[in-house]
Amino acid sequence: MVDGVGGTIKRLVYSSILSGQQCCSASQFVTIARSKTNNINVFELDESRIEESKIKMENIFNSIRTVPETKKIHSVKVLGYNTIEYKYYSNSSTKMVYKFFN
């Protein structure tokens, strides 16, 4: 769904560019996009917000343990917020439970 929304916005902005409107920055892109649709909310994120999110995501990824033998797993079921059940084959009776956080 997100790819479709992004594609729609890019198509709308591109059609404006083909009509002679200039778009040389993210701010101009957002302005054009907002003028072309009322159904999609378009926002510009500044560099500090992106860096903030990047740091948060790095902290999350650094604290999560990896699931052993990920490439061998065929079936995964979410049991809870931080717990999954996995099997090497979808019809296998052998199930393993894995917790991402202790």
QUIQUI-V171294 format. One record per residue. N is the residue number from 1. RES is the residue in one letter. PHI is phi in radians with two decimals (NA if undefined). PSI is psi in whole degrees, 0 to 359 (NA if undefined). BURIAL is 1 if it has 24 or more other ideal C-beta (glycine too) atoms within 12 Angstrom, else 0. Layout:
n=[N & N]
res=[RES & RES]
phi=[PHI & PHI]
psi=[PSI & PSI]
burial=[BURIAL & BURIAL]
//
This chain:
n=[1 & 2 & 3 & 4 & 5 & 6 & 7 & 8 & 9 & 10 & 11 & 12 & 13 & 14 & 15 & 16 & 17 & 18 & 19 & 20 & 21 & 22 & 23 & 24 & 25 & 26 & 27 & 28 & 29 & 30 & 31 & 32 & 33 & 34 & 35 & 36 & 37 & 38 & 39 & 40 & 41 & 42 & 43 & 44 & 45 & 46 & 47 & 48 & 49 & 50 & 51 & 52 & 53 & 54 & 55 & 56 & 57 & 58 & 59 & 60 & 61 & 62 & 63 & 64 & 65 & 66 & 67 & 68 & 69 & 70 & 71 & 72 & 73 & 74 & 75 & 76 & 77 & 78 & 79 & 80 & 81 & 82 & 83 & 84 & 85 & 86 & 87 & 88 & 89 & 90 & 91 & 92 & 93 & 94 & 95 & 96 & 97 & 98 & 99 & 100 & 101 & 102]
res=[M & V & D & G & V & G & G & T & I & K & R & L & V & Y & S & S & I & L & S & G & Q & Q & C & C & S & A & S & Q & F & V & T & I & A & R & S & K & T & N & N & I & N & V & F & E & L & D & E & S & R & I & E & E & S & K & I & K & M & E & N & I & F & N & S & I & R & T & V & P & E & T & K & K & I & H & S & V & K & V & L & G & Y & N & T & I & E & Y & K & Y & Y & S & N & S & S & T & K & M & V & Y & K & F & F & N]
phi=[NA & -1.10 & -1.06 & -1.14 & -1.15 & -1.07 & -1.10 & -1.10 & -1.08 & -1.07 & -1.11 & -1.08 & -1.17 & -1.08 & -1.11 & -1.19 & -1.11 & -1.11 & -1.48 & 1.90 & -1.33 & -1.57 & -2.49 & -2.05 & -2.70 & -1.09 & -1.07 & -1.16 & -1.02 & -1.10 & -1.05 & -1.12 & -1.05 & -1.11 & -1.30 & -1.67 & -2.59 & -1.87 & -1.54 & -2.12 & -1.49 & -2.04 & -2.23 & -1.83 & -1.70 & -1.44 & -0.98 & -1.14 & -1.16 & -1.15 & -1.09 & -1.03 & -1.16 & -1.07 & -1.12 & -1.06 & -1.15 & -1.08 & -1.10 & -1.11 & -1.12 & -1.24 & -1.61 & -1.57 & -1.45 & -1.52 & -1.35 & -1.13 & 0.94 & -0.93 & -1.15 & -1.56 & -1.39 & -1.97 & -2.23 & -2.28 & -2.27 & -1.40 & -1.71 & -2.98 & -0.91 & -2.22 & -2.27 & -2.20 & -2.01 & -2.39 & -2.39 & -1.33 & -2.35 & -1.10 & -1.71 & -1.29 & -1.51 & -1.47 & -2.09 & -2.06 & -1.95 & -2.30 & -1.90 & -1.33 & -2.12 & -1.51]
psi=[317 & 321 & 321 & 319 & 314 & 318 & 320 & 313 & 314 & 320 & 317 & 315 & 318 & 319 & 326 & 321 & 318 & 335 & 0 & 356 & 142 & 142 & 99 & 6 & 167 & 321 & 317 & 321 & 312 & 317 & 313 & 314 & 316 & 325 & 342 & 343 & 144 & 352 & 343 & 127 & 125 & 129 & 150 & 126 & 132 & 166 & 322 & 322 & 321 & 315 & 319 & 313 & 321 & 316 & 317 & 315 & 320 & 319 & 318 & 310 & 325 & 337 & 348 & 135 & 152 & 151 & 128 & 144 & 45 & 320 & 340 & 347 & 134 & 329 & 127 & 134 & 131 & 125 & 334 & 189 & 317 & 21 & 135 & 158 & 134 & 156 & 153 & 334 & 143 & 330 & 11 & 144 & 348 & 118 & 143 & 145 & 136 & 132 & 129 & 327 & 151 & NA]
burial=[0 & 0 & 0 & 0 & 0 & 0 & 0 & 0 & 1 & 0 & 0 & 1 & 1 & 0 & 0 & 0 & 0 & 0 & 0 & 0 & 0 & 0 & 1 & 0 & 0 & 0 & 0 & 0 & 1 & 0 & 0 & 1 & 1 & 0 & 0 & 1 & 0 & 0 & 0 & 0 & 0 & 1 & 0 & 0 & 0 & 0 & 0 & 0 & 0 & 0 & 0 & 0 & 0 & 0 & 0 & 0 & 0 & 0 & 0 & 0 & 0 & 0 & 0 & 0 & 0 & 0 & 0 & 0 & 0 & 0 & 0 & 0 & 0 & 0 & 0 & 0 & 0 & 0 & 0 & 0 & 0 & 0 & 0 & 1 & 0 & 1 & 0 & 0 & 0 & 0 & 0 & 0 & 0 & 0 & 0 & 0 & 0 & 1 & 0 & 0 & 0 & 0]
//
